[in-house]
Amino acid sequence: MIGFVFVFIIAFALIGLANYYLARRIHGGFSALFPKLPFWPFLAAFILLSLSIPLGFIKTALPSFLGSFFGAVFGYWLGIFIYLLIFTLLSDGVVLILRACRSTLLEKAVYKAVSLAVVLLLTLSVSIYGFINARQIDIVHYDVTLEGKTDISDMNIVLLSDLHLGAVGSEARLPAIVDEINAQKPDLVLIAGDFFDTDYRSISNPEAAMAEFKRIESTYGIYTCLGNHDAGETLGEMLKFLEGCGIHALNEQSAVIDRRLILVGRLDTSPIGEMGGMERGELSSFFSRHDERMPVIVLDHNPKNINEYGREADLILSGHTHEGQIFPANIITELLYSVDHGYYRQSAESPQVIVTSGIGYWGMPMRVGTDSELVTIKISSRN
């Protein structure tokens, strides 16, 4: 706990410094045209915006109206802040180049005003695109062939992950998400973790959300595993919610689907908070393959775990990465994971892997360079 508080303080201090830097730079651009413009209104605005970030993290501890307000400000400002910082730093990089070239352009007040206008226009354009793009749902399809297994190509499997229910705008998107799921006419719906956004209390209307999930039409039901955000002191309420929705949570458990498919659900390796006494163990501690011809699908939220599996699994389904969610974070996730999005197989002896970028988002309701997606999977056999 002490370590977490220390990291939080350091992070907030860095965010505060970044906001001061932005206030100073933006004021400098405006003051080039309006020399008597005071600095303090810019500083005050950025201080208030920077405060929204820690308050957004603790929104469930605040009165409901304040929690909703700061949660929304946190979500939208975080995305804008990131791109405003990136473009401002790039602008200062151009300044350094011009200084090295001894350009006289820097001496002109109009340069500061124009560079500020470019930074603000780019930030606004990318942010609006990101907010709109995050609400769109791409339908992605994978055909998977398994050697010597029971053919289940007639079973339409729909995969999604990272709903982050309780995040900004997540509940408003539920009707469209459920409509898209049902439009795929699923036989089996699988959710690869991070159903919730860390705290069950962040859901403003659980009853309405539950009613939406009950609309999902699936021949063999809906199954999920728990992700790193599906943990903490409200885990019990989360599990009750899933049960009320008719969603089966597989917590180090397996289920046989239509006597043709084995589904395994794993606990996350790095939960944010307690897991109610549940612990992740070895796969062999609760699962043994009693029918070699029956395909085994494993729901394991974090794709960093894929190297744990061998012949006992045929297909691993994961999420977690969001594929970085926004550029340039997608470059980082691509470097950190063997696969941060899409199809992957290390070798002919390894299970096949599909990692979805997720249908929701964490923190900011924004996607740049990535898409919110719903995945359909057909599994056939080669004998």
N, C-alpha and C positions, 0 to 999 in steps of 0.2 A: 504493500500500500504506500509506504514511504517513497519507494522508487517511482511509483506511478505519479505521485504528487510532485516529485522533483522534475520528472519529465514534462508534466503538464505546465509547471511554472516556467521552465526553460522555453517550451514551445510558445507559450503565451507571450513571453518577453520578446522572442524573435518576431512573432506576429505584430506585436506593438511597435517594434522598431521598423518593420516593413511598412506599417501603416503611416508612421511618422515620415518615412522616406517618401511615400507616395503623396502625402499632404504637402510636403515641401516642394516636390517636383511639379505637382499640379498648380500650386500657388504660383510657382515661378513662371509657368507658362501663361497664366492669366495676367500676372503682374507686368508681363512684357507689354501688354496692351493697356493695362490699367495700373499704373505705377503706385497709386495710393491705396490699392486694395490690401486690407489687413490680412495677416496670416491666421489669426486665431479662429475665424469661422471654419477654415479648412481643417485645422488641427482638431477642433471640437467635433466636427463631423466624422473624421476618421477615428477618433477615440471612441465615439459611440458605436461606430460600425465594428471596430475591433473588439469591443465588449460583447457584441452579439455572438461572437464565436464561442467563448467559454460558457456564456449563458445558454446558447443553443445546445451545448453538450449536457447541461443539467436542467433542461427544460421541464422534465417531469417532476423536478423538485420545486418548481415555481407554481404559483396559482395558474389555473388552466388557461386563462386568457393571456397572461404574460408568457407562459410556456409556448403557446401556439404562435404568438407574435415573434418572440425571439427565435423560435425554431425556424420560422419562415425566413426571417431576416438573415439568420445564420446560413441557411441553405443557399439562398440566392446570392448573398454577398460573398460567400466563400468562392463560388465560381467566378464571379466578376473580379474579385480581389486577385485571384491567381493570374488571370489573363491581363489585368491592369498592371500587375507587377512584372509579368513577362515582357509586355510591350514597352513598359517604361525602362526596364533594364536594357532592352534592345536599342531604345532611343538613346540612352546614355552611352551605349557601345558605339553608336554612330558618332556621337560627340567626341569620344576618345580618338576615333579614326580621323575625324576632321581636324582635331587639334594636332595630331601627329603630322598631318599634311599642311599644317599652318594655314588652314582655310580662314578667310575673312568672313565667311558666312555666319560663324558663331557670334560675331560682334553685332549682328543685326537682330533687333528685337523681334522682327517678324518671324525669324527662324524658330525662336522658342514657342511662339504662338502656333505656328504651322505644325511643328513637331508634336505639340500637345494635342492639336486637333486630330492628327493622324493616329496618335496613341488612343485617344478616346473613341474615335470612329472604329478602329480595329477591335478594341475591347467590346464595344457595343455590338458590333456585327457578329463576332464570334460567340458572345454570350447569348444573344437572341437565337442564333442558329443552334447552339448547344441546348438551350431550354426547350426549343421546339423539337429537335431531333430526339431528345430523351423520351418524349411521349410517343414517338412512332415505334411500331413493333414490326421487326423483320421476321419472316418465316424462313427458317433454315432447315434443309433436309439432309439426312445422312442415310446411306445404304450400308449396312454392315453385314458381312458374310462370315459365318463361323464354320469351321471344319468339323464335320462329323457330329453335329448337334441336331436336335429336333428342330424342324423348320417351323418358325413362327412368323413367317412373312405376311400372314393375314392379320397379324396383330399390330394395330397402329399405335405406336408409343409416342406420347408427347412429353417433352422435357422442358422444364423451366427452372430457374433458380434466382436467388437474390431478389425476392420481392421487397424485402426491407419494409414490411408493413409497419406503418407508424412514421416513416420518413416523410418529408415534405411532398405533398401531392400524391402519395402512394395510394391513399384510399379513394381519391377522385378517379384514379386510373383503373380501379378494380373492375368496373362494369365492362370496359373495353378489353381488358385482359381476359376476363372470363368468356366474353363473346368470341375472341380469337381462339381460345382453347376449344370451345365447343364447335367452332367452324372447321376445325381439323378432324372432327368426328373421332375422338380418341377412344381406344379400347383400354388404355392404361395411361394415367397421368402420373409423372414422376417429378418431384420437386427436390432439387439437389442442395438444400440448405439455405440458411439466412432468410427464412420465412419472415422473421421479425427483425425489427431494428433495435435490438439490444434490450429495450424496456417495453413490456406489454402496455404500460400506462401511456405510452406515446400514441397509442391508437385512440383517436378521438371518438369513434363510434363503432365499438366492437360488434354490436348487434347487426348493424348494416353490413359490415364487412363479412360477418359470418353468413348472412343471407346471400351475399354474392357468391361465396365459395360453394354454397349448397346448390347453386345453379349449374355447377360443372357436371356435364354428362359423360360418364366414363363407364364402359362395360365392366371392367374389373377393378374399378376404384381408383383412389388417389393415395399415393405413398410419398413420404418425405423422410429425409435424414436431418439431423440438427447441424446447423452451421455455427461458426464462432460467435455470431450475434444472437443465436438462439440459446441464451444462457443467462445466468444472473439470478437475482433475488425474485424475479417474476417468472421464473421458468415454469413453476406449477400452473400459473395462469395461462401461459403459452400452450402447455400440453392440454389443458382443459379446452382451450379454444380450438385446437386442432381436432380434438375428439368431437366437439360440438359441430364442427364442419364436416365430419365424416372422413377426415384425413388421417391415415394410419402413419404414425411416427415409428420408424424402425430404429430403435436405439440399441445397437449391437445385437440385432435380431435379424431373422430371415423369414421370408414368406414365400409360399408356393402359389403362383398365379396360374389358374386354369390347368393345373397339373402339367404344364408345359414349360414353365419358366420359374427360376428361383431368383428372388430379389433379396438383396442384403443391404442393410442400412447401417452406416458407421457413425459413431460420435466424432465430433471435430477434435483435432489434436491441440488446438489453442483456443478454447472457449473464453469469452470475455465474461468471467464470473464463474460461479459454481454451477455444477451440473446435477444438483440434487442427489449427490452420492453416486451417480453413475460414472463409470470410468471406461475409457477405451482400452481394450486389451488386444491380444492376438486374435486374428480371425478364427484360428482353429479352436479357440476357447468356447465359441458358441456355434460354429458352423462347420459341417462336414458335408461333402458332396455325395449324396446317396444315389444319385442317378447321373452317370457320366455323360449321358446324351442330353440332359436338360441344361439349357443355357443358364449361366449365372451372371446377373447384372448386379454391380455394386454401386450404391449411392455413397459417395465419399466427397464431402463438400470441397475440400482443399486439394487441388491437383498435385501438391508437393508430395502427397502420400502414394502416388501411383506406383512407385518402385517397391512398395511393400508386397505387391501382388505378383503371383506367378500363375501356374496352370489352374489354380483353384477358382480363378475368375476369368470370365470371357470378355466382359465389357465393363469399364468403369465410367461413371457419369459424374462430372464435377462442375463447379461454378467458381465462386469466391473471387476470382481475379477481376471481374468486370471488364477484362481486357484493358485494364488501366483506366477505363471510364472516360478520361479526357486526355488529349495530347498535351504534353509529351509523356504522361505517365504510362501510356501503352507501350512505349519503347522500354521503359523500366521493367514492366511485368514480362515482356518478351525475353528480357535478359535473365530474370529471376527464376523463371519456370521452364521446365522441359517443354511444356505446352501451356500457354496461357489462354488459348482459344482455338477451337476447331478440333480436327481429328488428329490422332497421334498413335503410333505404335513403335515401341523401341526396337523390337525384334520379332521374329516369327514365333518365339517362345513366350512372348509377353502378351498380356491382355490388350485389347484395343481400348482406346480412350477417347471420349468426347468431352470437351470442356466448353460450356456455354458462357457467353459474355454476360448473361443474366437479363432478366426482363425489367428489373428495377434499377435502383441506384442508391449509393450511400452518400449522405451529406447533401451535396448540391444536386438539384434536379436537372443535371446537365450531362450531355454526352457529346464529345468532340473527337472525331477520329475513330469512334466505336459506335455500336448500335445496340439498342435493346432488342432482344430476340426471343423467339419461341421456336423450339426445335422439334422436328418430327423425325422419328427413326423407324426404319424397316430392318428387321433382322431375318436374314435367310440362311439356309444351310447349304454347304457343299460337301457331299458325301463321297 
